[in-house]
Structures are given as structure tokens and as C-alpha cells.
Amino acid sequence: MLKVVIIGYGEMFTNLIAGTLDAGCEIAGVLRKDTVKYHPLWRKIRDTVNPSVEYNYIKSYSIPEIEARGVNTEEFKQALLKINPDIILVGSWGEKIGKEIYDLPKIAAINAHPSLLPKYRGPNPYFWTIRNQEQQSGVTFHLIDKGLDTGAILAQEEIKIYPSDTGKTLKERTVLLARGVVCDLLNALREDIIIPLQQREDRASYYSHPEGLELDFSGSAEENDALIRAIYPWNEVYFYHNDTCFAVKGHRTEILENNTTYTTAGTITDIDYKNRAISVLCGNNKILKINIVLYKRFDRIFTGNYMKREIKIGDII
């Protein structure tokens, strides 16, 4: 039976746990984000008063936790030496793991990355693949090395990106896919020899944290719609009407044909006061209908009044 240590947080973390259990492996220890982020006393209070999904999941399966304030600490290293794991699995983690740690397991230290590497290395590929209007993404399990998402590939599977996908829905489907892939991978590592596939650097791309969240109506309606869907639910896109900043509320939009006489990108072609929505002409002569709120949260109850008083059909934003 393979002995596995799992590092991570969020849905990828819990699905790696589930997939490892599906494969019949022993989870000898886990390190979750809250252990690193919070002082032990405050974490104990949080776990009692408002336990996280990760904490409840770990406790439901009686999985032992590793007490360490980071993956590169001496305390974590000593815990690994004591456990002597066959495999370390990582699913969503902010720290870069040092060689002293990723060299410790008997078989491999493996990261689960939610893209089709070598494309979309870096954080939050859910956002970037939708933002760039890709038609497919996936999950890649690769060896951890000194680079960032650069290690040789052990397993990879594709997932379709639908026109209605948001960052949230793509993430939900990707982490569920990861559960099945890690189960198959662990079974293969136990029963066979896997030859790692080196990543092709000529096909590599790297993206940092999401940025550029202001709508650009000189672009196409589809490009702006993709940005709105990509950043949901982590943040909001925004635009300016005169000097007043608005955010797009939610991710539901409509792309309409331009049956108006307006031809200038950024022109407001229709206003729905009841639903706090406006329709804006985009650079490809299509209209994007969006729900809006004043950007500052304490001002949002005044959105309807501002719209009726200040926003007019024919305004250009």
C-alpha cells in the first residue's frame, strides 16, 4: 500500500484526498493552508466555531494532520522523515516547495495543476483559459522540480470549456476530474513503471494572477463576456460612466445583435432600470447586456437612483 502525504487547500485538496482514498492508499498525513496561516490557538478556535470544509473532510476520514508553519520548515521536514512517504501530492499551494522537501518521498513529489501543461503555468488558469476564450483545459499531474509548473508530466486529461462556463464552474469540473486522474495515477504507480514526459518549452506559457479587469467596449462583446465569466466568483469587472465606477453584478450576460442606429463602441443602447441593467454596443457591432451596481459596496443601494438620474441612452462609456 502506497503511503501518501497531501498538501493543499480548497476543492483540489479535498478531491486529491478523495482520489487517494479511492485508490486504496494510506494517507499518512496532510498539511492544510489553515495550519500554515493561523496561530495554533486561533486555528483551534476557528476549527471549533467555524470549521472549514477541508477540516471537516479530514476529520470525517480520521486523517492525521501535520503541524508545521510551512512546507520548507524544519518541522515539516522532520515530520516527513518520520512518516517516510512514498508520494507527496500537492493540490493548490502558495509556497514554492524546496528541493530538500520534494526529494524526500521514496517515489515522487507530484503537483496537480489545473491546465494542460506546458500551457497556462502559474496561478488560476481557470481565469486565464476562459479569459482567452480557449475551448479546452484540463488537469496535469507532474513531478515537482525547481521551476514553477515545469516538471515532467505523469498524467494529463482534457476537459471541455463551455461557452457558459465561469471560473467557478470550470474549477468545480476540473477538481472532480482530478479525483479520477489521481486515482488512476496512484494505481499505475503502484503496479507499473511510468515514464515521465518532459514538457516542451516551445509550447509553454505562463500567466500571473488575474489582472486587467476593466471592460473594454472597443473589443468584441464575446471578449468582454469572457472576462466577466472568467473572474467569477473571485472578483468583479468594472467600467466608468463619466467619473463614476460601476461593477458588473454576477456573470449572466446577453449578447445581442445591433438593431439600433448607433455605431460607436461604448454607446449605451438600452437601459433596464427595474433590473439595473444596461446594454452597450461593442467594437464588433454586437450589444452586451450586463447587470450593474455602483462599485463601492456601501453605495450599491443607490444604484437605481443614480441610473435614473445620470445614465441616458446614447451615453458613451
N, C-alpha and C positions, 0 to 999 in steps of 0.2 A: 504494500500500500504506500503510495506516494505521500510524503509529509510536506504540506504546503503552508507558507506564511503569506497572508494577503494584506496589502497596504492600499488605502484609498478612502474615498468618501462618496456619498451620493449614490445614485442609481447604478452606476457602473460598479461600484464597490459591492453593493448587495447582490448584483447579478453575477459577479465573479464568485462570490461565496456560494450562491445557489448552484452555479455550474460546477464548481469544485465538489460540492456535496453530491450532485448528480453523477459525477464520475467515480464516486466511492472513495475519494481521497480523504486523508486526515488533515483537517485544518488545525495546525499546531499553535497558531497564534495570529492575531490581527492587530494592525495599527491603524486607528481611525483618526480623522482630522481633529476631532474634539480633544483627543488625548494630547495632541501637539499644541493646539490653540489655547486651551484653558488651563489655569492652575488646577491641580488635582482636587482641591476643596470645592472650587467653584464648579468644576465639571461634575462632581458628585451631586451637588445641589441641582444642577441642570438635569442630570440623568434621573433624578428623583421627581422633580417638579414638572419638567417638560422634556421627557426623553425623546431623542431623535429617532428617526426611522432606522438609522444604522444601529443605534444602541439596542432598540427593541429586537431587531433582526438577529444581532449577535447573541443576545440573551435567550431568545427563543430556541436557539440551537446549542446553547451552553458552550459557546466558542470562547476559548481563553483570550484575553486581551494582553497586549504587550504594553508595559508602562515605559514610555520614552517621550521626550520632548522634541524629537526629530529623527529622521531616518539615518542621519550621519553622525548621531551622537554615540558616545561610548556605551551608554546604557542599552541602546538598541543593538549595537554590535555584540555586546555580551549576551543579550537575550537570544540572538541568532546563533551564536556559538553553542549555547546551551541546548537550543532546540535542534540544531543541525538539520535544517530543512533540505529537502530535495529541490524544491522550487520556491521562488518568491514571485508572487503575482502582484502587479501594480495596476490599479484602475482609478484614474483621476488623482493627481497629486501635484502640489505646487513646488516641492523641493526637487532639485536635481540630485539624483542618487549617485554617491561617490563610488569609485572603483572598489574601495575597501569593503563596501557593502554588497555590491552586485556580483562580486567574485566569490562570496561566501557559500551560496547554495551548491549542493553536490551536482545538480544538473544544469540549472539556469535561473537567471532573474529575467522575468518576462513582463513587458508592458502591454496593456490593451489600449490601443489608440483608435479613436472613432473616425477614421478616414481610410481611404485606400492609399496607404503609403507606397511610394515616397511623396505623393501629392498631399498637400494640406498638413504638413508638420506644424506643430505649435498648438497653442490653446484654442479651444472652442471651434473646431472645424464644422460643427453643426451650423454655426452662424455663417461661416465663410462659404460653405458649399451652396447653401440656399442663396446667399447674397450674390454669388457669381452665377446663379441660375444653372448649376450643374444638374444633370439628370440622374446621377447616381452617386452614392457614397459607400460607406462600408465600415468594417472593423478590421483592424490588423493587430495580430499578436506578434511582437518582435522582441529580440534579445535587447536587453539594456546595455548600452555602451557609453562611452564618454560624451557622445553627441546628444542632441535633442531629437528624439524620434528617428534616429538614424540607423539603429541596429538591424541586423539581418532578420528577415521575415520567416516566421514559423508557420503561420496560418493567416488566411485572409478570406473574407467573404463580402460580397457586394450587397447593397440594399438600394432599392429604387427611391428616388426623391420625387414625390408627387407635387403637382402644381399648387396644392392646398397646404403643403407641409409648412409648419413653423419650426423654429429651433426646438421647441418643446416636443412636438410630435416626432420629429426626426430623432431626437435624443431617446425618447421612450422606445422607439422601434429598434434603434441601434444597440442599446444596452441589453435588450431582450435577445437580439441576435447574438451578442457577445456571450450570453449564458450558454447557448448551444455550441458555439465555436470553442469556448474554453473547455467544455466537457469533452468534446471530440479530441481536442489537442492533448489534454491530460491523459486520456485513454491511449492515444497514439504514443506519447512519450513513455508510457509505462510498458507498452507492448512492442514497440518498434523503434527504429532509428529514423529521426527526422533530419534531413539535410537543410540547414538554414539557407535562405535565398538572399544574397546581398542586394540591397536597394540600389537602384540605378540613379546616380546623382544627376544625370542629364534630364531626368524626368521629375526631379524634386522641386517642391515649392514649400515656402514657409510663410505662415501668417501669424501675426501677433494678436493681441486682444482686440475685440471689436472696436472699430473706430469709424468716423465718417457717418454719423447718424442723422445728419441734416438732409431732408428731402431736397432733391434737385429736379424741379419740374421741367428743366430743359432736356432731361433724359427721358427715356420711354416710361410709359405707365407700368410696364412689366418690371423695369429696373427698380422703380420706387416701391412697387408692391412687394418685390423680393426682399428689399431692405426691411420693410415693415414686418414681414413674416419671419425673417431671419433672426431679428433681435428679440422676438417674443419668446419667453416671458421675462428676459433678464433686464431689459431696458426699454425705452421709448424713443422713437424717432421724433424729430421736431422740424418746425419751419417757422418763418417770421411773416406776420402780417403787419406791415409798417414796422414799428419797433417792438411789437408785442409777440412774444414767443408762445407757440402752441405746440402741444404734443398730440400725436395720433393715439387715440384710445383703442386698445385692443389690436387685433390683427385682421379683422374682417373688412375687406375692401371690395369694391366692384370696379371692373374695367369696362368702360362703355365706349361705343362709337361716338364720334363727334358729329352730332346732327345740328350743331349751333352755327352761328355765323362767325364765331371767334376763331382766330388763327394764331394768337400769340401764346406761347408756352407760359404757364403760370397763371393764366386767367381763370378766375372763379366763374364757372358757368352755371352753377345752381347752388342754392342753399336750402338745407332742410333744418329749420330751426327746432322742430319737435325732437328730432333725433340727434341734434348737434352735429350735423354732417355737412360737408361741402364737397362740391365736385370741381376738380381742377384739370384744365387742359394741359397735357404733357407734350413733350417735344416730338413724339411720333404721331401727333394728331389724334391721340386717344385720350379719353377722360378717366381720371381716377377719382372715385368717390371714397372719402375717408371720414371716420368719426373723429372729432377733435375735442380737446379740453385745453384750458389755459395751462401752461407748463408748470407754474408754481402750484403745488398741491393745495395750499390754503386759499388760492384764488379760484379753484375749479368750480365752486358753486355759483360763481358769477359768469361762467362761460356763456350761458344762454343770453344773458343781458348784454354782454359785450358783443356777441354775434349780431343781435338785433340792432344795436346802436352803431356799430362800427364797420361790420363786414357787408359789402354790397356785391351783387352780381356785376361782373366786369372789372372788379379789382384785380390787380396783378400782384402775385406773391412770389 
